Amino acid sequence: FHIGKEAHKCASIRIAAGLSPTALMATAAPRLSGVGDGPQPFVVVLTGGPSSGKSSALALLRDRLSARGFQVLTVPENATHFLTNSDGFQPEWAGQAAQAAMQRIFLNFQISQEEAFKSFAALHPSKPAVLLLDCCTLNSKVYVSDEQWVQVLRPPGQVTITEDELLARYDLVIHMVTSAFSGHYEWGPGSNNPGRYHTPEQAKEQDGRCLRVFQAHPQLRVVPHFPHFDEKIGKVVEFVNDALHVEGLAGKRSRRPCRVISLESLELVVSRASTSASQVMTSFLDIALQHSVRRDAKLPSQTWLAQFRQHHLGNGLPGTSAKADSESLAAESARGSFAGEMSSSTINYERRSEVRPAGGMADSYLTRKVISQEEYYAALGRGCSQVVGSTAKWVLRFVDGASYYELFFFSRQRELLLDFPSDVSKHADWIVFTEECLAAVSSTASAARTMDSGTPAKKRRVLRPHSTQEAAVMDC
């Protein structure tokens, strides 16, 4: 892997801007002598108004880039750190010097965070790094007047910072246009995001201000609202793909049941340094399987192979002979016996919500937001009293040729599944596709009818084959 030409362009921009890390970052983390002399991380900023899809795009990019061998670091948003650990913003500060001083504190803290993450990334001996931000040093400009922004950049007794210096910190800026312009915007109580308080007009205004803040950046990309949310996210991934020159990062994907016919070939793939694995625990929080939380714990590829052997004993795989105890494995997965032994730095948590517009299920899309461990367990209700269905998925991620694959299975199901690029017709010769399991389809349909038995037939939900939702229903 290598960082694309955009990184070299922006390195020149930094030099042209006369960027002085010493002057700019009095609070930044220092680098150790002899450490981090290699390539700098590629820094991507996602910006846009409310309901633009930034959180979902960030979560997807993190997964895709990690699977392709990048070290991905997501820098936390800065204002929340202060506002939730203090008395918060005081009304009398509005429009006053105190508001500008607060934004300068946020800016200094953001610079310190970004530099600390860059230093941390430099400790990795081999992986190229990508920093993903949905909040950066220029976000402060969105929330103050132009006169206050001058005060933020030039506060008495502190180092003066220029806007060009701040813009030069970032290699790629992707502006995602708010859905408020399309009429698909939801906010307030009773919506799919009751915590969103901006009205549609306020969302449009903030979106326009965000765009104006970054309009001078030489690598600004604007992603408009699409009729289908997946297309919008796909365009974001495409822009990052172009910048990093990573083949197979974007594009539509398919899933099919399959069978491994050569254990030796699988073992060779597992042994590659570029191959990775994880155990993904998904817990659904509502009967319609619309809202869920996810715990994605990285694990050694050899651990995945051991679970694969146990799960697929007796399925005709050469070198195996006995029958797997799926109930025992399910209990083991539920306890998180492998993932639980690892440090929290190897575990990612997400909240996911399937948004179902009035147009019907065909127009539904998935939103994703990275959450903390505390938020994850709070959503589970401290004892899973709120969980209506859950499932464990064991995933092996690998690259074959120029294509990225995921080979996975659910703990309480016998099927092995392959996720692959839809435009690829020829796959590894050690994998063969199998027929769809009619019994499983029938079982899923029956479960779906039971789940929706209280609704009119025309509104009954058909679950996507081989999806996590389908697995959760079948596990109930």
C-alpha positions in Angstrom: 0.0 0.0 0.0 1.1 3.6 -0.6 -0.4 7.0 0.0 -1.5 8.6 -3.2 -0.3 11.8 -4.9 -2.8 13.9 -3.0 -0.7 13.4 0.1 2.4 14.7 -1.7 0.4 17.7 -3.0 -0.8 18.6 0.5 2.7 18.2 1.9 3.8 20.9 -0.5 0.8 23.0 0.7 2.0 22.7 4.3 5.5 23.9 3.3 4.1 26.8 1.2 1.9 27.8 4.1 5.0 28.1 6.4 3.5 25.7 8.9 5.5 25.8 12.1 4.6 22.9 14.4 6.6 24.5 17.2 4.6 27.7 17.0 1.3 26.2 16.2 1.2 23.4 18.8 2.5 24.4 22.1 0.2 21.7 23.6 0.9 19.0 21.0 2.4 15.7 21.8 6.2 15.6 21.2 7.7 12.8 19.1 10.3 10.5 20.5 13.8 10.8 19.0 14.2 8.4 16.1 10.5 7.4 16.1 8.0 8.4 13.4 10.5 9.6 10.8 8.5 7.7 8.1 5.5 8.9 6.0 2.9 11.0 7.7 -0.6 9.7 8.1 -3.1 10.6 5.4 -5.7 12.9 7.0 -9.4 12.8 5.9 -12.0 15.2 7.2 -15.7 14.4 6.8 -17.9 17.5 7.1 -21.5 18.6 6.5 -24.6 19.7 8.2 -26.9 17.5 10.5 -28.2 14.3 8.9 -25.5 14.2 6.2 -24.3 10.7 7.1 -20.8 11.5 8.5 -21.0 9.0 11.4 -22.0 6.2 9.0 -19.4 7.1 6.5 -16.7 7.2 9.2 -17.6 3.8 10.6 -17.7 2.2 7.1 -14.4 3.8 6.1 -12.7 2.6 9.3 -13.8 -1.0 8.5 -12.9 -1.0 4.8 -9.5 0.6 5.3 -8.6 -1.6 8.2 -9.4 -4.6 6.2 -7.1 -3.4 3.4 -4.1 -3.2 5.6 -4.2 0.5 6.8 -3.8 1.6 10.4 -7.0 3.6 10.9 -7.3 6.2 13.7 -10.5 8.1 14.4 -9.9 11.3 16.3 -12.7 12.1 18.8 -14.8 15.3 18.5 -13.4 18.0 20.8 -16.3 20.1 22.2 -18.2 17.2 23.8 -15.1 16.4 26.0 -15.4 19.8 27.6 -19.2 20.4 27.6 -20.1 17.0 29.1 -17.4 17.2 31.8 -18.2 20.7 33.1 -21.2 23.1 33.6 -21.3 23.4 29.8 -21.8 26.5 27.6 -23.2 29.5 29.5 -25.8 31.6 27.7 -24.2 34.8 28.7 -21.1 33.9 26.7 -23.0 34.0 23.4 -21.6 36.7 21.1 -19.0 37.7 23.7 -15.3 37.4 24.0 -15.8 34.4 26.2 -17.4 32.4 23.3 -14.3 33.2 21.1 -12.0 32.1 24.0 -13.9 28.8 24.4 -13.6 28.1 20.7 -9.8 28.8 20.9 -9.6 26.3 23.7 -11.4 23.8 21.5 -9.0 24.5 18.6 -5.9 24.1 20.8 -7.2 20.9 22.2 -8.1 19.6 18.7 -4.5 20.3 17.4 -3.1 18.5 20.4 -5.4 15.5 19.8 -4.5 15.3 16.1 -0.7 15.6 16.8 -0.9 13.0 19.5 -2.7 10.5 17.2 -0.1 11.2 14.5 2.6 10.4 17.0 0.8 7.3 18.1 0.4 6.2 14.4 4.2 6.6 13.9 4.9 3.9 16.5 3.5 1.3 14.1 6.5 -0.3 12.3 4.8 -1.1 9.0 1.2 -0.1 8.4 0.5 3.1 6.5 -1.9 5.3 8.6 -5.1 7.1 7.9 -6.6 9.6 10.3 -10.4 10.0 10.0 -12.0 13.1 11.5 -15.7 14.2 11.6 -14.5 17.3 13.5 -11.4 19.3 13.0 -9.7 22.6 13.8 -11.9 24.5 11.4 -15.2 23.4 13.0 -15.0 26.3 15.4 -15.5 28.7 12.5 -18.9 27.2 11.9 -20.3 28.3 15.2 -19.0 31.9 15.5 -19.3 35.1 13.5 -16.5 36.2 11.2 -15.5 38.9 13.7 -15.3 36.2 16.5 -13.3 33.9 14.2 -10.6 36.6 13.9 -10.5 36.6 17.8 -10.1 32.9 17.8 -7.2 33.0 15.5 -5.5 36.0 17.1 -6.2 35.9 20.8 -4.2 38.2 23.1 -1.1 36.6 24.5 -1.3 33.5 22.3 0.3 32.4 19.1 -1.5 33.7 16.0 -2.8 31.0 13.6 -3.8 31.5 10.0 -6.7 29.7 8.2 -4.3 28.6 5.6 -2.2 26.8 8.2 -5.3 25.0 9.5 -6.4 24.0 6.0 -3.0 22.6 5.2 -3.3 20.1 8.1 -5.7 18.0 6.1 -5.1 16.0 2.9 -8.7 15.4 1.8 -12.0 17.1 2.8 -15.3 15.5 1.9 -18.4 17.6 2.4 -21.6 15.5 2.7 -24.7 17.5 2.0 -27.5 17.3 4.5 -30.6 15.4 3.7 -32.6 18.5 4.7 -32.3 19.7 1.1 -34.1 16.6 -0.2 -37.1 16.5 2.2 -35.8 13.3 3.8 -34.7 15.1 7.0 -36.0 13.8 10.3 -35.6 15.5 13.7 -37.1 15.8 17.2 -39.4 13.4 19.2 -41.0 10.7 17.2 -38.3 10.7 14.4 -35.6 8.2 13.7 -33.2 10.6 15.5 -35.1 12.2 18.4 -31.9 13.7 19.7 -31.5 15.9 16.7 -32.7 19.4 17.5 -31.9 21.4 14.3 -34.9 22.3 12.2 -34.6 21.6 8.4 -33.9 25.3 7.8 -31.2 25.4 10.5 -29.7 22.2 9.1 -29.4 23.8 5.6 -27.9 26.9 7.1 -25.2 25.0 9.0 -24.5 22.8 6.0 -23.9 25.9 3.8 -21.6 27.4 6.5 -19.6 24.1 6.7 -19.1 24.2 2.9 -18.0 27.8 2.9 -15.5 27.1 5.7 -13.7 24.5 3.6 -14.2 25.9 0.1 -10.6 27.1 -0.1 -9.2 23.6 0.4 -7.5 22.3 -2.8 -8.8 18.8 -2.2 -12.4 19.5 -1.4 -15.0 16.9 -2.6 -18.7 17.5 -2.3 -21.1 14.5 -2.1 -24.7 15.5 -2.8 -27.7 13.8 -1.3 -28.7 10.7 -3.3 -32.1 9.0 -3.4 -30.5 5.9 -1.9 -28.2 6.4 1.1 -25.9 3.5 0.1 -25.1 5.5 -3.1 -24.0 8.5 -1.0 -21.8 6.4 1.2 -20.4 4.7 -1.9 -19.4 8.0 -3.4 -17.5 8.9 -0.2 -15.7 5.6 -0.3 -14.9 6.2 -4.0 -13.3 9.6 -3.2 -11.1 8.1 -0.5 -10.3 5.2 -2.8 -9.1 7.6 -5.5 -7.0 9.5 -3.0 -5.3 6.4 -1.6 -5.3 4.3 -4.8 -6.7 1.2 -3.1 -8.2 -1.2 -5.5 -11.4 -2.9 -4.4 -12.2 -0.4 -1.6 -15.5 0.7 -3.2 -18.2 -1.0 -5.2 -21.3 -3.2 -4.7 -21.0 -6.5 -3.0 -22.8 -9.9 -3.0 -23.1 -12.8 -0.5 -23.5 -16.5 -1.3 -23.2 -19.7 0.7 -20.1 -21.6 -0.1 -17.9 -24.5 0.9 -14.1 -24.8 1.4 -12.7 -27.7 -0.6 -9.1 -27.3 0.3 -8.2 -26.8 3.9 -4.5 -26.4 3.0 -5.3 -23.5 0.7 -7.4 -21.8 3.4 -4.5 -22.2 5.9 -2.2 -20.5 3.5 -4.6 -17.5 3.2 -4.9 -17.4 7.0 -1.2 -17.3 7.4 -0.8 -14.1 5.3 0.2 -11.0 7.2 -2.5 -9.0 5.3 -5.3 -11.4 6.4 -7.3 -10.4 9.5 -10.2 -11.8 11.6 -12.7 -10.7 14.1 -15.7 -11.9 16.2 -18.7 -9.6 15.7 -21.5 -9.7 18.3 -24.7 -8.0 17.2 -27.6 -7.3 19.6 -30.9 -6.0 18.3 -32.8 -3.7 20.6 -36.3 -3.7 19.1 -38.7 -6.4 17.8 -38.5 -5.0 14.2 -34.7 -5.5 14.2 -34.2 -1.9 13.2 -31.9 -0.8 16.0 -28.8 -2.6 17.1 -25.4 -2.3 18.8 -22.3 -4.1 17.6 -19.1 -5.3 19.2 -16.3 -6.0 16.7 -13.4 -7.7 18.5 -10.2 -8.3 16.5 -8.6 -11.8 17.0 -5.7 -13.7 15.6 -6.5 -15.3 12.2 -5.4 -18.7 13.6 -8.1 -18.3 16.3 -10.7 -17.9 13.5 -9.3 -21.0 11.8 -9.7 -23.0 15.0 -13.4 -21.8 15.3 -13.9 -22.6 11.6 -12.6 -26.2 12.2 -14.9 -26.7 15.2 -17.9 -25.1 13.5 -17.6 -27.1 10.2 -16.6 -30.5 11.5 -18.6 -33.1 9.7 -19.4 -30.9 6.7 -17.2 -32.9 4.3 -14.2 -30.7 4.6 -11.0 -32.8 4.1 -9.2 -33.4 7.3 -12.3 -33.3 9.6 -14.5 -36.0 10.8 -16.7 -35.2 13.8 -19.8 -33.1 14.3 -19.6 -29.6 15.7 -21.4 -28.8 18.9 -23.1 -25.6 17.8 -24.9 -25.0 21.0 -21.6 -25.1 23.0 -20.0 -22.7 20.5 -23.0 -20.4 20.7 -22.6 -20.2 24.4 -18.9 -19.6 24.1 -19.5 -16.8 21.6 -22.2 -15.2 23.8 -19.7 -15.1 26.7 -17.1 -13.5 24.4 -14.5 -15.9 25.7 -12.0 -15.1 23.0 -12.8 -11.4 22.4 -13.1 -10.8 26.2 -9.5 -11.7 26.8 -8.2 -9.0 24.5 -7.5 -5.4 25.4 -10.1 -2.8 24.7 -7.9 -1.2 22.0 -8.8 -4.2 19.7 -12.5 -3.8 20.1 -14.8 -1.4 18.2 -18.3 -0.6 19.2 -21.1 0.8 17.0 -24.7 1.7 17.1 -26.6 0.9 13.9 -30.1 2.0 12.8 -32.0 1.0 9.7 -33.9 4.0 8.4 -37.0 3.0 6.5 -38.5 5.9 4.5 -42.1 6.0 3.5 -41.1 4.8 0.1 -40.8 1.2 1.4 -38.2 -1.3 2.3 -36.4 -1.0 -1.0 -35.3 2.6 0.0 -34.1 1.6 3.5 -30.6 2.3 4.5 -28.3 1.7 7.4 -26.8 4.5 9.6 -23.7 3.7 11.7 -22.1 5.5 14.6 -19.0 4.7 16.5 -19.8 4.6 20.3 -17.8 4.0 23.5 -17.7 0.8 25.5 -19.9 2.4 28.2 -22.5 3.4 25.6 -22.5 -0.1 24.2 -23.2 -1.8 27.6 -25.7 0.9 28.5 -27.6 0.1 25.3 -27.7 -3.6 26.3 -29.5 -2.5 29.5 -26.9 -3.9 32.0 -28.0 -7.5 31.7 -29.5 -7.6 28.2 -33.0 -6.9 29.4 -33.5 -4.7 26.3 -32.1 -7.2 23.8 -34.7 -9.0 21.6 -32.2 -11.0 19.5 -28.5 -11.4 19.1 -26.0 -13.4 17.1 -22.2 -13.9 16.8 -20.4 -13.8 13.5 -16.8 -15.0 12.9 -15.2 -13.1 10.0 -12.0 -13.7 8.0 -11.0 -10.8 5.8 -8.5 -11.4 3.0 -7.4 -10.1 -0.4 -7.2 -12.4 -3.5 -5.7 -10.7 -6.5 -7.2 -7.2 -6.6 -10.4 -8.2 -4.8 -11.3 -8.0 -1.1 -13.3 -10.9 0.5 -15.0 -11.7 3.7 -15.5 -15.4 4.6 -17.7 -15.8 7.6 -20.2 -17.9 9.6 -22.7 -17.3 12.3 -22.3 -19.4 15.5 -25.6 -21.1 15.5 -25.9 -21.7 11.8 -24.2 -24.3 9.6 -23.8 -22.2 6.5 -20.4 -20.7 5.5 -20.8 -17.4 3.5 -18.6 -15.5 1.2 -19.0 -11.7 0.7 -17.3 -10.5 -2.5 -17.4 -7.7 -5.1 -20.4 -8.1 -7.3 -18.5 -7.4 -10.5 -16.0 -10.3 -9.9 -17.0 -13.6 -11.5 -13.9 -15.7 -10.9 -12.9 -16.5 -7.3 -10.3 -18.6 -5.5 -10.3 -22.2 -6.6 -10.4 -23.5 -3.0 -14.0 -22.1 -2.6 -17.1 -23.4 -4.4 -20.5 -21.9 -4.1 -23.4 -24.1 -2.8 -27.1 -24.1 -3.4 -29.2 -21.8 -1.2 -30.5 -23.6 1.9 -34.2 -23.9 1.2 -34.9 -25.0 4.7 -33.2 -22.0 6.1 -35.1 -19.7 3.8 -38.4 -21.3 4.9 -37.4 -21.0 8.5 -36.5 -17.4 8.2 -39.8 -16.6 6.4 -41.7 -18.3 9.1 -39.9 -16.4 11.8 -40.4 -13.2 9.9 -44.2 -13.9 9.8 -44.2 -14.5 13.5 -42.3 -11.3 14.2 -44.7 -9.3 12.1 -47.9 -11.2 12.9 -49.6 -8.2 14.3 -49.2 -6.1 11.2 -51.1 -6.2 7.8 -49.7 -8.7 5.4 -48.6 -6.0 2.9 -46.3 -4.6 5.6 -44.6 -7.8 6.6 -40.9 -7.7 6.4 -38.8 -9.9 4.2 -35.3 -10.2 5.6 -32.3 -10.0 3.3 -30.8 -13.5 2.8 -27.6 -14.2 4.8 -27.9 -11.0 6.8 -27.2 -10.5 10.4 -30.9 -9.8 11.0 -31.8 -13.1 9.4 -29.3 -14.9 11.6 -30.7 -13.2 14.7 -34.2 -14.3 13.8 -33.1 -17.9 13.2 -31.2 -17.9 16.5 -34.3 -17.0 18.5 
